[in-house]
Amino acid sequence: MKNVKESYTDFHVSHNPKHVYPSEWLIRTLLGNYPNLSLDKNKYNKARILDAGFGDGRNWPLLRNAGFNIHGLEITEKIVALGLERADALGIPVILRLGTNSAIPFENDYFDYVIASSSCYYVDKGETFSDNLKEYSRVLKPEGVLIATLPAPGGSILDGCLDLGDGHVEIRNDPWGLRNGYVFRQFKSEEDVATTFSPYFDSFSVGHCCDNFYGVQINLFLLVCRKKPAAFPADEKQ
């Protein structure tokens, strides 16, 4: 069985579309106005943003139009190379690097925003989701903003998964066959989201989407939160 890096690389090589379109949830989050969403749109221009797990770069035109300085992270050199080709074709300047959720190759307090669209909950072997959170916190400036999607109960990706404890599960029946054997951090409720992220983040805005796309159920929590000013004391920084 291929590992997830090989599977994702093969997927992006074989599915390398000419045109890309931003995720609806991110359009609504960055540009919409909702009673339970706290996000200052006046701070986007020239802000540094990390697109963690950028995939095919579908969100870059949206981010560019909003004024962000775009950086990206992916798990293999080939996906990074494809991203650079796409950015060149789109005429969008980006800085892309190889890394993982628990090893982000940027300086401490570097980003104003981090986007993790279906990415931050992947947990590498021998690590926990807490390791991911610590790393995301490290690269964000104090009061920097994390914008993420998280697996919610009832989604097809979680069907038949193996419970590993503490919210971690091993994927067994991925509808697309890409992530079987990989460990996810799932979330049971909005309270579970806030409790899990609270060691490093506060000011939580949480949404919940449940969509059925022709037999595949996709249930997600949408999260906007801010890094705590003292979330990463200076003597703990690496």
Backbone bond lengths (Angstrom), bond angles and torsions (degrees), N, CA, C in turn:
res aa  C-N    CA-C-N  psi(-1)  N-CA   C-N-CA  omega(-1)  CA-C   N-CA-C  phi
1 M - - - 1.471 - - 1.523 110.37 -
2 K 1.306 117.00 131.97 1.453 120.75 178.74 1.517 110.39 -66.73
3 N 1.348 116.31 150.34 1.451 118.39 172.07 1.524 108.73 -81.38
4 V 1.325 115.16 170.38 1.466 118.89 -172.39 1.527 111.40 -66.16
5 K 1.328 118.76 -31.21 1.461 120.26 177.92 1.524 110.83 -63.82
6 E 1.325 116.79 -44.33 1.460 120.03 178.27 1.519 111.48 -65.30
7 S 1.344 115.95 -42.87 1.468 120.21 -178.76 1.519 111.39 -62.98
8 Y 1.341 116.61 -44.94 1.456 119.98 -178.87 1.518 111.38 -68.60
9 T 1.329 117.16 -38.16 1.458 119.55 178.33 1.521 110.40 -63.23
10 D 1.340 117.27 -46.48 1.461 120.90 177.54 1.519 111.29 -60.02
11 F 1.332 116.26 -40.19 1.460 120.29 -179.99 1.527 110.66 -62.00
12 H 1.337 117.18 -47.10 1.464 119.76 -176.84 1.522 112.33 -71.53
13 V 1.315 117.35 -29.32 1.460 119.95 175.03 1.524 110.77 -68.13
14 S 1.333 116.81 -43.28 1.466 120.84 -176.99 1.525 113.05 -81.99
15 H 1.336 117.31 -25.36 1.462 121.70 177.78 1.525 108.10 -115.12
16 N 1.300 115.99 77.26 1.468 122.45 -176.97 1.529 108.20 -116.40
17 P 1.339 117.08 77.11 1.463 121.09 -169.48 1.527 112.78 -67.98
18 K 1.325 114.66 150.61 1.463 120.01 176.75 1.520 110.90 -68.21
19 H 1.337 116.11 -38.82 1.457 121.51 -178.26 1.531 109.24 -114.45
20 V 1.325 116.53 143.73 1.464 121.53 176.30 1.519 109.15 -128.41
21 Y 1.334 115.64 152.98 1.455 121.59 -175.38 1.520 109.33 -135.06
22 P 1.330 117.80 136.76 1.472 119.99 -176.07 1.518 112.67 -67.79
23 S 1.325 115.04 154.84 1.459 121.89 178.40 1.522 110.22 -69.10
24 E 1.334 116.14 134.53 1.466 120.18 -177.54 1.525 111.73 -59.54
25 W 1.342 117.29 -40.80 1.458 119.24 -177.55 1.522 110.91 -61.18
26 L 1.336 117.09 -34.79 1.462 119.93 -178.30 1.530 110.90 -75.71
27 I 1.325 117.13 -37.04 1.462 119.75 174.29 1.524 109.95 -57.93
28 R 1.326 115.68 -47.76 1.463 120.02 -179.28 1.530 111.50 -63.82
29 T 1.328 116.43 -38.96 1.466 119.97 -177.48 1.523 111.46 -69.77
30 L 1.326 116.92 -46.55 1.464 119.86 -176.37 1.526 113.46 -76.14
31 L 1.328 117.01 -32.95 1.457 120.01 -171.58 1.525 114.68 -113.47
32 G 1.332 117.29 -16.74 1.458 119.84 -175.37 1.519 113.46 -84.04
33 N 1.335 114.37 169.09 1.465 121.98 176.30 1.527 108.39 -122.83
34 Y 1.324 115.73 117.10 1.455 121.53 -177.17 1.526 109.37 -135.55
35 P 1.328 116.88 147.51 1.474 119.56 -172.53 1.522 114.12 -62.86
36 N 1.333 117.96 -28.92 1.459 119.72 -177.09 1.527 113.27 -107.03
37 L 1.338 116.46 19.63 1.461 121.37 179.28 1.515 110.03 -114.29
38 S 1.332 115.51 123.29 1.459 120.87 178.42 1.524 108.73 -112.70
39 L 1.334 116.53 103.45 1.452 121.98 -178.33 1.521 108.59 -153.49
40 D 1.334 117.43 116.88 1.461 122.86 -175.89 1.528 109.68 -84.99
41 K 1.313 116.66 105.52 1.459 121.90 -177.70 1.525 112.84 -69.17
42 N 1.309 118.09 -17.09 1.456 121.15 179.99 1.527 112.91 -74.01
43 K 1.324 117.14 -8.14 1.466 120.51 -177.67 1.529 113.52 -99.85
44 Y 1.330 118.22 3.52 1.460 120.93 -175.93 1.524 112.72 -71.46
45 N 1.327 117.74 -40.17 1.456 121.00 -169.70 1.528 111.89 -59.99
46 K 1.331 115.63 122.49 1.466 125.44 178.85 1.524 113.95 68.84
47 A 1.329 117.38 7.55 1.466 120.03 176.51 1.523 109.62 -74.34
48 R 1.329 116.32 145.49 1.463 121.00 176.82 1.523 109.71 -81.75
49 I 1.328 115.89 129.12 1.456 120.55 179.34 1.528 109.34 -129.03
50 L 1.320 115.96 138.79 1.462 122.38 174.77 1.519 108.82 -105.49
51 D 1.327 116.46 123.61 1.461 122.63 172.94 1.525 106.33 -96.14
52 A 1.327 116.46 94.54 1.461 122.53 -173.89 1.528 109.70 -83.67
53 G 1.324 116.68 113.99 1.455 120.99 -172.84 1.517 109.69 78.63
54 F 1.333 116.78 58.18 1.466 120.87 -170.63 1.523 113.41 -73.36
55 G 1.345 118.42 -17.26 1.459 120.39 175.95 1.510 112.83 62.40
56 D 1.340 117.01 -118.07 1.462 121.12 -179.54 1.526 112.80 -93.98
57 G 1.336 117.16 10.72 1.460 120.55 177.28 1.510 114.47 73.27
58 R 1.316 116.71 21.76 1.465 120.76 -173.34 1.524 113.80 -61.35
59 N 1.318 117.00 -26.11 1.470 119.03 -176.19 1.527 113.53 -91.61
60 W 1.325 118.20 -2.88 1.460 119.49 -175.50 1.521 114.60 -66.36
61 P 1.351 120.29 -41.00 1.465 117.91 176.67 1.530 112.60 -58.68
62 L 1.326 116.37 -39.92 1.466 120.59 176.75 1.527 110.61 -62.41
63 L 1.317 116.85 -47.56 1.461 120.65 -178.17 1.529 110.90 -64.81
64 R 1.320 116.38 -40.10 1.463 120.03 178.75 1.522 110.86 -64.10
65 N 1.335 116.94 -44.80 1.460 120.37 179.81 1.522 111.99 -62.63
66 A 1.339 116.20 -29.87 1.467 120.23 178.60 1.526 112.31 -79.32
67 G 1.347 117.39 -9.99 1.455 120.48 174.85 1.507 116.09 101.44
68 F 1.338 117.87 4.02 1.459 120.53 -177.04 1.531 112.29 -72.52
69 N 1.333 115.93 151.43 1.454 122.97 164.83 1.530 106.87 -90.36
70 I 1.322 116.85 115.28 1.466 121.86 -165.40 1.521 112.45 -94.86
71 H 1.329 115.14 130.98 1.459 123.70 171.07 1.531 107.04 -124.64
72 G 1.319 116.52 154.50 1.448 119.25 -178.14 1.514 112.48 -141.15
73 L 1.334 114.64 156.76 1.460 122.87 -178.74 1.522 108.65 -134.50
74 E 1.354 116.06 132.89 1.462 120.59 173.29 1.518 110.08 -143.60
75 I 1.359 115.30 168.57 1.462 119.95 -166.72 1.527 114.54 -94.44
76 T 1.355 118.80 -8.34 1.461 119.48 175.01 1.526 110.04 -138.36
77 E 1.335 114.79 155.17 1.461 120.69 179.87 1.524 111.13 -63.05
78 K 1.327 117.71 -34.87 1.461 120.41 -178.74 1.517 111.29 -65.40
79 I 1.328 117.21 -42.08 1.472 119.25 178.27 1.525 110.04 -66.17
80 V 1.326 117.55 -37.85 1.467 120.61 176.01 1.529 110.16 -61.53
81 A 1.343 116.77 -43.97 1.470 120.41 179.45 1.524 111.30 -62.41
82 L 1.333 117.15 -42.21 1.466 120.27 176.48 1.523 111.03 -62.27
83 G 1.349 116.12 -37.88 1.457 119.97 177.98 1.519 112.16 -63.28
84 L 1.323 116.80 -40.93 1.461 120.26 178.68 1.525 111.05 -64.56
85 E 1.341 116.56 -38.34 1.458 120.18 176.48 1.523 110.94 -63.21
86 R 1.339 116.26 -42.55 1.458 119.50 -179.59 1.524 111.24 -66.79
87 A 1.325 116.79 -42.87 1.462 120.14 179.51 1.528 110.87 -60.14
88 D 1.339 115.73 -39.79 1.464 119.83 178.15 1.526 110.46 -64.61
89 A 1.328 117.01 -42.35 1.466 120.45 179.32 1.522 111.42 -65.37
90 L 1.322 116.57 -34.11 1.465 120.74 -179.97 1.528 112.38 -82.40
91 G 1.331 116.61 -14.08 1.462 120.28 -176.48 1.515 112.92 70.87
92 I 1.338 115.72 33.05 1.466 121.28 -178.11 1.529 109.18 -114.28
93 P 1.320 119.11 121.34 1.465 120.30 177.77 1.527 111.17 -72.96
94 V 1.320 115.91 130.51 1.467 121.23 179.73 1.525 108.62 -140.49
95 I 1.314 115.86 156.67 1.455 123.14 170.42 1.522 106.51 -118.11
96 L 1.324 117.50 115.56 1.460 122.22 -174.55 1.526 110.15 -117.32
97 R 1.335 115.75 140.79 1.459 121.01 179.76 1.519 111.24 -139.07
98 L 1.313 114.43 157.69 1.454 123.17 176.30 1.521 109.30 -85.89
99 G 1.339 116.99 132.98 1.455 119.59 179.03 1.514 111.40 -178.29
100 T 1.311 116.05 -174.02 1.462 122.64 179.17 1.526 108.82 -135.82
101 N 1.330 115.32 175.18 1.463 119.85 179.56 1.520 112.99 -59.04
102 S 1.314 117.14 -32.77 1.463 120.53 -176.95 1.516 112.82 -100.45
103 A 1.338 117.32 2.86 1.471 121.63 179.24 1.519 108.28 -146.55
104 I 1.328 116.05 83.71 1.469 123.05 -177.08 1.526 107.76 -98.72
105 P 1.342 118.50 115.68 1.462 121.15 -171.79 1.527 114.52 -82.13
106 F 1.333 115.30 58.50 1.456 121.88 174.41 1.521 108.22 -134.86
107 E 1.316 115.19 162.22 1.461 121.30 -175.32 1.526 111.95 -69.98
108 N 1.327 114.80 163.13 1.465 120.99 172.33 1.527 110.20 -59.16
109 D 1.327 115.83 144.65 1.476 121.70 172.72 1.526 112.45 54.17
110 Y 1.332 117.29 39.56 1.468 121.06 -171.99 1.524 113.23 -92.27
111 F 1.330 117.34 -34.82 1.467 120.58 -170.79 1.521 112.38 -105.89
112 D 1.338 114.01 145.19 1.461 120.88 171.04 1.528 110.70 -82.43
113 Y 1.329 115.92 -32.00 1.468 122.26 -178.70 1.529 109.27 -140.54
114 V 1.314 115.61 147.80 1.459 122.34 168.07 1.520 107.69 -130.03
115 I 1.332 115.76 131.05 1.468 121.81 173.00 1.518 107.86 -107.33
116 A 1.322 116.02 130.49 1.460 121.82 175.45 1.522 107.32 -126.88
117 S 1.324 115.76 85.07 1.458 121.53 -178.33 1.517 108.60 -86.91
118 S 1.328 115.97 104.24 1.469 122.44 -178.34 1.526 111.55 54.18
119 S 1.333 116.44 49.15 1.469 118.77 -176.18 1.520 115.49 -143.76
120 C 1.320 119.73 -37.80 1.461 119.91 -168.28 1.520 113.57 -69.82
121 Y 1.341 117.66 -15.27 1.460 121.00 -174.76 1.531 113.19 -91.23
122 Y 1.322 118.43 2.19 1.467 121.57 173.77 1.529 108.47 -75.75
123 V 1.315 116.35 126.26 1.461 121.64 -175.67 1.523 109.51 -115.34
124 D 1.328 116.60 121.84 1.461 120.83 -178.30 1.520 111.78 -76.23
125 K 1.312 115.58 159.54 1.454 122.75 -177.75 1.524 110.84 -56.72
126 G 1.338 115.37 132.45 1.452 121.27 178.54 1.511 114.35 81.81
127 E 1.343 117.83 4.52 1.454 121.13 -178.76 1.523 109.96 -124.23
128 T 1.329 115.50 176.04 1.459 121.79 177.51 1.521 109.19 -129.54
129 F 1.315 115.70 168.55 1.459 119.76 178.49 1.524 111.29 -62.00
130 S 1.310 117.27 -28.95 1.456 120.40 177.57 1.533 111.48 -60.57
131 D 1.329 116.95 -34.34 1.469 120.26 176.34 1.526 110.43 -63.18
132 N 1.331 116.73 -39.64 1.459 120.40 177.14 1.526 111.12 -63.25
133 L 1.327 116.16 -47.03 1.461 120.08 -178.88 1.527 111.75 -60.34
134 K 1.310 116.14 -41.83 1.458 120.28 179.54 1.517 111.15 -60.51
135 E 1.332 117.00 -40.66 1.457 121.46 -179.20 1.528 111.81 -71.04
136 Y 1.329 117.12 -40.73 1.463 119.98 175.92 1.525 110.18 -61.76
137 S 1.309 116.13 -41.10 1.459 120.18 178.24 1.526 110.85 -63.87
138 R 1.309 116.56 -40.71 1.471 120.54 -177.24 1.517 112.59 -59.14
139 V 1.352 117.48 -42.67 1.463 119.71 -174.60 1.531 112.54 -84.36
140 L 1.326 118.11 -10.92 1.466 120.86 176.25 1.523 110.88 -86.29
141 K 1.317 115.50 143.87 1.455 120.69 172.09 1.531 109.49 -66.73
142 P 1.329 118.26 155.99 1.462 119.01 172.56 1.532 110.35 -53.19
143 E 1.315 116.01 130.15 1.458 124.36 -175.28 1.525 112.60 68.01
144 G 1.340 117.42 14.16 1.458 120.66 171.11 1.513 110.50 -65.96
145 V 1.334 116.74 159.55 1.461 122.52 -170.04 1.530 111.15 -107.63
146 L 1.320 115.55 129.50 1.463 122.64 171.22 1.522 108.70 -104.41
147 I 1.332 116.06 130.21 1.459 122.96 179.31 1.525 106.83 -124.00
148 A 1.335 117.79 119.20 1.462 119.26 -170.21 1.520 111.85 -146.69
149 T 1.338 114.79 159.84 1.455 122.10 166.30 1.520 108.67 -112.96
150 L 1.346 115.46 148.22 1.461 121.43 -174.60 1.527 109.65 -138.57
151 P 1.347 118.64 146.54 1.466 120.47 -179.39 1.527 111.72 -66.43
152 A 1.326 115.68 130.26 1.456 122.43 178.54 1.522 109.93 -111.57
153 P 1.333 117.78 158.47 1.475 120.60 -177.79 1.526 112.62 -56.84
154 G 1.334 114.69 145.59 1.453 120.45 174.74 1.508 115.62 92.78
155 G 1.341 117.91 -6.01 1.453 120.27 179.33 1.518 112.07 -75.13
156 S 1.328 116.56 148.26 1.463 121.16 -177.70 1.525 112.46 -60.56
157 I 1.326 117.58 -31.39 1.459 120.57 -178.36 1.524 111.77 -61.70
158 L 1.332 117.50 -24.39 1.465 121.73 -177.80 1.528 113.30 -94.30
159 D 1.328 117.64 -1.30 1.471 120.22 -179.42 1.528 110.44 -60.14
160 G 1.327 116.28 124.97 1.454 120.63 176.03 1.506 115.43 68.38
161 C 1.333 117.83 16.71 1.464 120.04 -178.39 1.534 110.34 -70.07
162 L 1.319 115.90 157.31 1.452 122.59 179.87 1.513 109.84 -94.04
163 D 1.317 117.39 121.05 1.461 122.21 -179.62 1.526 109.47 -74.97
164 L 1.337 115.86 120.03 1.458 121.54 179.92 1.524 112.45 -103.06
165 G 1.324 117.24 -0.99 1.456 121.50 -179.78 1.510 113.36 92.82
166 D 1.325 115.50 154.85 1.464 122.96 177.54 1.531 111.94 55.86
167 G 1.328 115.94 35.88 1.454 120.79 176.82 1.513 115.11 82.26
168 H 1.323 118.29 -4.73 1.456 121.95 -178.58 1.531 109.52 -89.76
169 V 1.334 116.05 138.25 1.464 121.21 178.94 1.524 109.14 -136.99
170 E 1.336 115.29 152.08 1.463 120.17 172.99 1.523 108.74 -99.92
171 I 1.318 116.91 127.66 1.456 122.16 -177.57 1.524 109.73 -74.14
172 R 1.343 115.73 131.59 1.457 120.89 -177.46 1.530 113.39 -120.97
173 N 1.338 118.12 -23.52 1.468 120.65 -174.24 1.527 111.71 -135.54
174 D 1.330 116.37 56.35 1.460 121.33 177.42 1.533 109.23 -62.01
175 P 1.353 118.87 123.81 1.462 120.61 -179.66 1.524 113.72 -56.70
176 W 1.348 117.27 -26.14 1.462 121.27 -179.29 1.530 112.94 -103.67
177 G 1.331 116.77 -0.21 1.453 120.58 175.21 1.510 115.65 68.19
178 L 1.328 117.91 20.57 1.463 121.18 -176.69 1.524 113.10 -96.60
179 R 1.325 117.88 -28.79 1.461 120.45 -165.86 1.521 114.56 -118.98
180 N 1.313 117.50 10.99 1.454 119.59 178.96 1.528 110.45 -61.10
181 G 1.336 115.58 132.46 1.450 121.70 -177.61 1.508 113.94 92.74
182 Y 1.343 117.39 -8.72 1.459 120.05 -179.30 1.526 110.15 -89.56
183 V 1.324 116.01 152.96 1.464 121.73 -179.25 1.524 109.72 -97.36
184 F 1.334 115.21 129.40 1.462 123.43 175.00 1.524 109.19 -113.44
185 R 1.322 115.13 156.15 1.462 120.76 164.26 1.515 106.47 -101.79
186 Q 1.343 116.55 113.83 1.458 120.67 176.89 1.522 109.94 -95.72
187 F 1.335 116.17 165.79 1.459 121.05 -176.95 1.526 109.01 -133.71
188 K 1.335 115.97 133.29 1.459 121.94 -174.72 1.520 113.32 -85.86
189 S 1.349 116.95 -27.64 1.457 120.11 -172.74 1.524 109.77 -162.23
190 E 1.333 115.84 170.25 1.458 120.49 174.68 1.525 110.54 -60.84
191 E 1.333 116.35 -35.88 1.467 120.49 178.86 1.527 110.76 -65.76
192 D 1.330 116.26 -37.95 1.462 120.89 176.74 1.519 110.43 -62.70
193 V 1.326 116.94 -41.63 1.468 120.95 177.77 1.523 110.47 -59.54
194 A 1.328 116.61 -52.21 1.467 120.61 -177.04 1.525 111.87 -62.84
195 T 1.323 116.89 -42.26 1.462 120.30 -179.54 1.535 110.94 -63.63
196 T 1.322 116.68 -42.36 1.466 120.91 -177.02 1.517 111.99 -68.07
197 F 1.318 117.21 -39.20 1.460 121.16 -176.78 1.523 113.02 -84.75
198 S 1.331 117.84 -15.66 1.465 121.50 -170.02 1.531 116.08 -62.92
199 P 1.348 121.30 -23.93 1.469 117.20 175.80 1.527 113.82 -60.99
200 Y 1.326 117.19 -25.95 1.463 120.53 -176.10 1.522 113.83 -121.49
201 F 1.339 117.87 -16.52 1.458 120.90 -172.28 1.529 110.85 -134.79
202 D 1.347 115.11 158.49 1.455 121.37 174.46 1.528 108.81 -146.87
203 S 1.338 117.40 -166.98 1.471 123.19 180.00 1.524 111.14 54.20
204 F 1.314 116.31 57.57 1.463 121.82 -173.19 1.528 112.90 -80.57
205 S 1.338 115.43 130.35 1.460 123.10 165.58 1.521 106.06 -117.52
206 V 1.338 117.21 122.20 1.465 120.84 -174.22 1.527 110.02 -126.43
207 G 1.332 115.53 130.09 1.451 122.03 173.23 1.515 110.01 -115.37
208 H 1.321 117.44 172.73 1.461 121.48 -176.54 1.529 108.11 -146.11
209 C 1.336 116.91 119.49 1.458 121.86 179.64 1.521 109.72 -116.90
210 C 1.325 116.27 135.82 1.467 122.47 175.97 1.529 107.56 -131.55
211 D 1.332 115.99 110.05 1.458 120.83 -176.21 1.522 110.24 -130.05
212 N 1.343 115.69 141.60 1.448 120.55 174.37 1.512 108.42 -114.46
213 F 1.345 115.80 112.20 1.447 121.45 179.60 1.525 109.18 -101.61
214 Y 1.350 114.94 84.52 1.458 121.47 173.01 1.529 112.55 56.21
215 G 1.316 114.74 45.77 1.452 120.09 175.65 1.509 115.67 104.38
216 V 1.326 117.76 -9.02 1.462 121.21 175.08 1.533 108.04 -109.07
217 Q 1.325 116.16 117.31 1.453 122.13 -179.42 1.527 108.88 -88.71
218 I 1.330 116.26 122.80 1.459 121.62 178.97 1.520 108.06 -118.49
219 N 1.324 116.10 108.33 1.461 122.87 179.75 1.522 109.17 -113.66
220 L 1.309 116.03 125.85 1.456 120.75 -175.07 1.522 111.45 -136.79
221 F 1.320 115.20 143.46 1.452 120.54 160.97 1.525 107.64 -91.01
222 L 1.331 116.13 136.80 1.455 122.41 173.70 1.519 107.56 -102.51
223 L 1.312 116.83 132.72 1.459 120.44 -173.36 1.526 111.36 -130.57
224 V 1.325 115.23 130.59 1.461 122.40 167.14 1.520 106.58 -125.24
225 C 1.319 117.44 126.49 1.468 120.91 179.51 1.518 109.65 -150.58
226 R 1.327 115.15 169.89 1.460 120.51 -176.93 1.519 110.76 -120.99
227 K 1.321 115.07 142.80 1.458 119.75 175.39 1.510 110.15 -65.15
228 K 1.322 116.31 132.76 1.452 120.04 176.01 1.527 110.11 -64.06
229 P 1.324 118.40 139.43 1.470 119.99 -179.35 1.518 113.24 -54.86
230 A 1.334 117.28 -33.15 1.466 120.50 -178.35 1.530 110.95 -112.05
231 A 1.347 116.49 28.95 1.457 119.28 -175.07 1.508 113.22 -70.53
232 F 1.322 116.54 -23.44 1.451 119.78 -174.61 1.521 108.08 -136.87
233 P 1.336 118.32 82.05 1.458 120.96 -177.29 1.529 112.23 -52.71
234 A 1.320 115.97 148.19 1.454 121.59 -175.03 1.525 113.40 -55.85
235 D 1.330 116.88 -36.80 1.476 119.32 -177.36 1.514 112.41 -74.70
236 E 1.345 118.39 -7.95 1.462 120.92 177.82 1.521 111.81 -100.97
237 K 1.322 117.98 -9.86 1.448 120.52 -177.17 1.521 111.16 -69.81
238 Q 1.311 114.70 148.70 1.455 120.19 -178.80 1.515 109.83 -107.81
